[in-house]
């Protein structure tokens, strides 16, 4: 099983859907979950081998949207990242 890195970013609420669609276009690069919609905090679960690729994508996105990496917001409840099962499907 591949190790994942969990990273948090703050973006404008209006850019949530844009960022989600961009990340979905790079299938398998990461998964995005909204941690706090009102504050624009999103969580990315990134397979370790793709962490540098996500860094490059975030830098490119900064030309389009305001995006800042942040620490886990205090008091947040984080759900575990989905884990692949042997059939290739995901489950929590």
N, C-alpha and C positions, 0 to 999 in steps of 0.2 A: 504494500500500500504506500502511496506517495505522501510525504509530509506536506502539510499546507501551512502557509503563513497567513495570519489574520491581520488585516490593516484597516484603519479607519480614516475616512476623509470627510471634510466638510465642504459642501457645495451649495450653491443657491438652490432653493426648492424648485425653481423653474427649470433647472438643468438636470433634475433627477431622471426623468424619462430619457433625455438625450444620452446621458452617461450609460444608462441601462442598455439602450439600443446599441451604442458603440461597443460595449463589452460583449454583448450577445453576438455581434458580428465576428468577434474573435473567439469562436467556439472553443471551449476548454481552457481558455486563458485564465479565467477567474469567474467566481460567482459574486453577484452583488445583492446585498440585502439592505433595506432601509432600517437603520437603527433608531433614528429620531427624525421623523419627517418634518416636524416644525423647525428644527435646528439645521436640517439638511445634512445630518450625519449618516453616512453609508458605511457598510462593512464589506470589504472585499476578502474573500477566501481565495488565496492564490497558491497553486501547487508550487512548491519550492523551486523546481527548475525554471519556472516562468516568472520569477520575481523580478529579474532584470528586464524582461520584456514589458512587464507592467510598469516599471519605472519609466521606461521609454515612452509608453503610451500615455502615462500621466503627464509627462513633460510636454508631449504633443497636444494633449487636451488643454493644457494651460494657455495655449494660444487661442482657444475658443471659449473657455469658461474659467471662472474662478474656482480653484480647487486647492485645498490645503490638507496635508496629512495631519491628523490629530491623534492624541492618546485616547484610549478607551474612556468615554465619559463616565465619571464617577456615578455609581448607583445604577448603571446600566445592567440589564440582565441579558446575557449573551446566550443565544441558542447554539448548540454544537453545530459545527459544519457538517453538511451531509457527507456520508461516507459511502464509497462505491461498494456494492456487494459483488459477489462472484459473477452474477449475470450481467454486470455492467450498468445496472440500474442504481439509483441512489436512494438511500433511506437515512432517516435521522438517527 
